Amino acid sequence: MALIGYARVSTEDQVTHRQLDELQAAGCQAVLQEHASGGDRDRPMLAQALARVQAGDTLVVVSLDRLARSLSHLLAVIEGLQGRGAFFRSLKDPVDTANPQGLFTLQVLGAAAQLERALIRERTRSGMRAAAARGQRAGNPGLRARDPAAIQKLSEARRAAYLRQLIAAADRWLPSARRLRADGHAWEEVVRYLNARRAAGERAWSEERLLWAVRRFVAEGLAEAQLLAPAPRARAPDRLLAVVAGILRSDPTATLRQVGARLEAIREPTPRGGSRWRPGSVAYIVARARKAGLLPGERGV
């Protein structure tokens, strides 16, 4: 259960030494430092800090304003951590999501944010009604005029928002992608594996989308460049031979289709990373298990 610190100052002229000292004194094993505005949500070192926090870990800051300037951004970060089973602590504020008091404070902040959003919506509606009464159209004038700079800015904002979503969900896809690529699986096989295990309502992966995500993670320093290197073909792991042999030893009359169904039930991927076991794939593993001396005889379909 690691403590990951995050320190930020607004300009290059400022230094993070004081924050660094306080975070290290609090027991942080690692501290990521950044020079950036608190109003900028797309901070590379913050993205790296969030990516390093795993289930059970805690992201630690000296004060809330070091993490975010807006209440909505603060709550979005904390909710993302909670969704991954991680915690958040501010040394100078009564916020520590690992204890009931900190969670109560977070609930109060959430209620305040909800009120703030309601007031903003009402002001927006009032402004739109007033603009309509004056004959003005709502929306971004630059986008209506197809201004390239406005379109580029919107595209960058959308890509940044999507990257934040990927970072928040990284523990559900990145470890599997790393393991399968290291075992020699092609990207299409990694996609099949991830889609077979995605949560209900979660967006399906495509090869193009997964490659875009991995390339962005590599560019941001959140994943190793080796992940994009051509992967060598790998043999089925010996563990899989033992699993299949165990199934057949427990039920010597099981057919290849029945063995495949049991492998699917325990979510055992095929040698190519797929989720559906065909008799031919099972036969290949059975043959290897027999050659390794783990099984005797033949097996019917």
ZAFI-244700 format. One record per residue (C-alpha): y, x, z negated. Coordinates in nm, 2 decimals. Example, Ala and Ser with C-alpha at 12.3 -4.5 7.8 and 13.67 -1.06 7.14 Angstrom:
<guros>
       Y       X       Z
   -0.45    1.23   -0.78
   -0.11    1.37   -0.71
</guros>
This chain:
<guros>
       Y       X       Z
    0.00    0.00    0.00
    0.29    0.21    0.13
    0.66    0.18    0.07
    0.86    0.23    0.39
    1.23    0.29    0.35
    1.51    0.21    0.60
    1.86    0.36    0.57
    2.15    0.28    0.79
    2.52    0.38    0.83
    2.76    0.24    1.08
    2.91    0.56    1.24
    2.80    0.91    1.32
    3.06    1.03    1.07
    2.88    0.87    0.78
    2.57    1.01    0.62
    2.26    0.84    0.48
    2.20    1.11    0.20
    2.28    0.87   -0.08
    2.05    0.60    0.06
    1.78    0.85    0.13
    1.79    0.98   -0.23
    1.77    0.63   -0.38
    1.48    0.53   -0.15
    1.28    0.84   -0.22
    1.34    0.79   -0.60
    1.20    0.43   -0.55
    0.88    0.59   -0.42
    0.91    0.55   -0.05
    0.66    0.77    0.13
    0.87    0.76    0.45
    1.23    0.68    0.53
    1.37    0.60    0.87
    1.74    0.67    0.92
    1.98    0.52    1.17
    2.34    0.53    1.28
    2.42    0.18    1.41
    2.62   -0.13    1.35
    2.46   -0.38    1.11
    2.55   -0.65    1.37
    2.33   -0.49    1.63
    1.98   -0.64    1.60
    1.82   -0.41    1.86
    1.81   -0.09    1.66
    1.53    0.16    1.76
    1.47    0.30    1.41
    1.46   -0.04    1.26
    1.20   -0.14    1.52
    1.00    0.17    1.43
    1.02    0.09    1.06
    0.90   -0.26    1.11
    0.62   -0.14    1.33
    0.50    0.10    1.07
    0.48   -0.16    0.80
    0.12   -0.29    0.77
   -0.03   -0.57    0.56
    0.02   -0.49    0.20
    0.31   -0.25    0.27
    0.67   -0.30    0.16
    0.99   -0.24    0.36
    1.26   -0.11    0.12
    1.64   -0.09    0.17
    1.91    0.01   -0.08
    2.10   -0.32   -0.02
    2.07   -0.62    0.21
    2.37   -0.52    0.42
    2.19   -0.21    0.53
    1.92   -0.42    0.70
    2.13   -0.71    0.84
    2.48   -0.85    0.85
    2.38   -1.21    0.92
    2.17   -1.43    0.70
    1.97   -1.55    1.00
    1.87   -1.19    1.10
    1.78   -1.10    0.75
    1.55   -1.41    0.71
    1.40   -1.35    1.06
    1.30   -0.99    0.95
    1.16   -1.11    0.62
    0.96   -1.39    0.77
    0.81   -1.15    1.03
    0.70   -0.93    0.75
    0.55   -1.22    0.55
    0.36   -1.33    0.86
    0.19   -0.99    0.87
    0.11   -0.99    0.50
    0.38   -0.74    0.41
    0.67   -0.75    0.17
    1.04   -0.68    0.15
    1.25   -0.53   -0.13
    1.62   -0.46   -0.18
    1.70   -0.21   -0.46
    2.05   -0.35   -0.54
    1.98   -0.72   -0.49
    1.74   -0.96   -0.66
    1.51   -0.98   -0.35
    1.15   -0.86   -0.38
    0.91   -1.09   -0.20
    0.62   -0.94   -0.39
    0.72   -1.14   -0.71
    0.81   -1.51   -0.78
    1.17   -1.43   -0.87
    1.23   -1.26   -0.54
    1.06   -1.54   -0.35
    1.29   -1.79   -0.53
    1.59   -1.59   -0.42
    1.46   -1.59   -0.07
    1.42   -1.97   -0.08
    1.78   -2.00   -0.19
    1.89   -1.78    0.10
    1.68   -1.99    0.33
    1.85   -2.31    0.22
    2.19   -2.14    0.27
    2.09   -2.04    0.62
    1.98   -2.39    0.70
    2.32   -2.52    0.59
    2.49   -2.25    0.79
    2.30   -2.35    1.10
    2.38   -2.71    1.06
    2.75   -2.64    1.02
    2.74   -2.41    1.33
    2.57   -2.69    1.53
    2.83   -2.94    1.43
    3.11   -2.71    1.52
    2.95   -2.64    1.85
    2.91   -3.01    1.93
    3.27   -3.07    1.83
    3.39   -2.79    2.06
    3.18   -2.92    2.35
    3.32   -3.27    2.30
    3.68   -3.14    2.29
    3.62   -2.93    2.60
    3.47   -3.22    2.78
    3.77   -3.44    2.69
    3.99   -3.17    2.85
    3.77   -3.16    3.16
    3.62   -2.82    3.09
    3.25   -2.74    3.15
    3.03   -2.60    2.87
    2.84   -2.28    2.91
    2.90   -1.92    3.00
    3.16   -1.89    3.28
    3.01   -1.56    3.40
    2.66   -1.72    3.44
    2.81   -2.02    3.63
    2.99   -1.77    3.86
    2.67   -1.57    3.90
    2.85   -1.26    3.77
    2.60   -0.97    3.79
    2.72   -0.82    3.46
    2.68   -1.15    3.27
    2.33   -1.20    3.42
    2.23   -0.84    3.33
    2.36   -0.89    2.97
    2.16   -1.21    2.94
    1.84   -1.04    3.08
    1.88   -0.75    2.83
    1.92   -0.99    2.54
    1.61   -1.18    2.64
    1.40   -0.86    2.68
    1.53   -0.74    2.34
    1.43   -1.07    2.17
    1.09   -1.06    2.34
    1.04   -0.70    2.21
    1.11   -0.82    1.86
    0.84   -1.08    1.89
    0.59   -0.82    2.02
    0.68   -0.59    1.72
    0.63   -0.88    1.47
    0.28   -0.95    1.62
    0.18   -0.59    1.69
   -0.09   -0.58    1.42
   -0.27   -0.86    1.61
   -0.30   -0.68    1.95
   -0.20   -0.31    1.94
   -0.49   -0.18    1.73
   -0.74   -0.35    1.96
   -0.57   -0.22    2.27
   -0.57    0.13    2.13
   -0.94    0.11    2.04
   -1.05   -0.04    2.37
   -0.85    0.21    2.58
   -0.99    0.50    2.38
   -1.34    0.36    2.45
   -1.26    0.37    2.83
   -1.19    0.00    2.90
   -0.97   -0.10    3.19
   -0.66   -0.30    3.12
   -0.81   -0.62    3.26
   -1.09   -0.58    3.01
   -0.85   -0.53    2.73
   -0.67   -0.85    2.84
   -0.99   -1.05    2.83
   -1.07   -0.92    2.49
   -0.73   -1.01    2.35
   -0.73   -1.35    2.50
   -1.07   -1.43    2.36
   -0.93   -1.36    2.01
   -0.58   -1.49    2.02
   -0.47   -1.75    1.77
   -0.44   -2.12    1.85
   -0.11   -2.18    2.03
   -0.05   -1.81    2.09
    0.06   -1.72    2.44
   -0.22   -1.58    2.67
   -0.19   -1.22    2.78
   -0.18   -1.11    3.14
   -0.24   -0.76    3.26
    0.13   -0.74    3.37
    0.26   -0.86    3.04
    0.04   -0.63    2.84
    0.13   -0.33    3.04
    0.50   -0.42    3.00
    0.46   -0.45    2.63
    0.27   -0.11    2.60
    0.53    0.07    2.81
    0.82   -0.07    2.60
    0.64    0.04    2.28
    0.59    0.39    2.42
    0.95    0.41    2.53
    1.07    0.30    2.19
    0.84    0.55    2.01
    0.62    0.27    1.87
    0.31    0.38    2.05
    0.17    0.70    2.18
    0.21    0.79    2.55
   -0.17    0.86    2.58
   -0.23    0.49    2.56
   -0.10    0.47    2.92
   -0.32    0.75    3.05
   -0.61    0.67    3.28
   -0.90    0.59    3.05
   -1.24    0.75    3.11
   -1.54    0.52    3.13
   -1.73    0.50    2.81
   -2.09    0.42    2.73
   -2.18    0.12    2.51
   -2.15    0.24    2.15
   -2.47    0.32    1.96
   -2.36    0.06    1.70
   -2.40   -0.21    1.97
   -2.76   -0.09    2.04
   -2.84   -0.13    1.67
   -2.68   -0.48    1.65
   -2.89   -0.60    1.95
   -3.20   -0.43    1.81
   -3.14   -0.60    1.48
   -3.12   -0.94    1.64
   -3.44   -0.89    1.83
   -3.63   -0.75    1.53
   -3.52   -1.06    1.32
   -3.63   -1.29    1.61
   -3.88   -1.12    1.85
   -3.90   -1.44    2.06
   -3.53   -1.46    2.14
   -3.44   -1.46    2.51
   -3.16   -1.26    2.66
   -2.94   -1.58    2.67
   -3.01   -1.64    2.30
   -2.92   -1.28    2.21
   -2.60   -1.32    2.42
   -2.51   -1.64    2.23
   -2.56   -1.47    1.90
   -2.34   -1.17    2.01
   -2.07   -1.42    2.11
   -2.10   -1.60    1.77
   -2.02   -1.28    1.59
   -1.75   -1.20    1.84
   -1.91   -0.88    1.97
   -1.73   -0.77    2.29
   -1.93   -0.67    2.59
   -1.94   -0.30    2.70
   -1.64   -0.38    2.93
   -1.45   -0.56    2.66
   -1.53   -0.92    2.77
   -1.61   -1.21    2.54
   -1.89   -1.37    2.74
   -2.23   -1.21    2.74
   -2.44   -1.27    3.05
   -2.82   -1.20    3.05
   -2.76   -0.90    3.27
   -2.53   -0.74    3.02
   -2.77   -0.81    2.74
   -3.06   -0.67    2.94
   -2.86   -0.35    2.99
   -2.81   -0.31    2.62
   -3.18   -0.40    2.55
   -3.29   -0.14    2.80
   -3.07    0.13    2.63
   -3.20    0.03    2.29
   -3.56    0.05    2.42
   -3.49    0.39    2.57
   -3.35    0.50    2.24
   -3.67    0.40    2.07
   -3.52    0.10    1.88
   -3.72   -0.16    2.07
   -4.06   -0.19    2.23
   -4.18   -0.42    2.52
   -3.99   -0.65    2.77
   -3.76   -0.93    2.72
   -3.74   -1.26    2.92
   -3.42   -1.45    3.03
</guros>
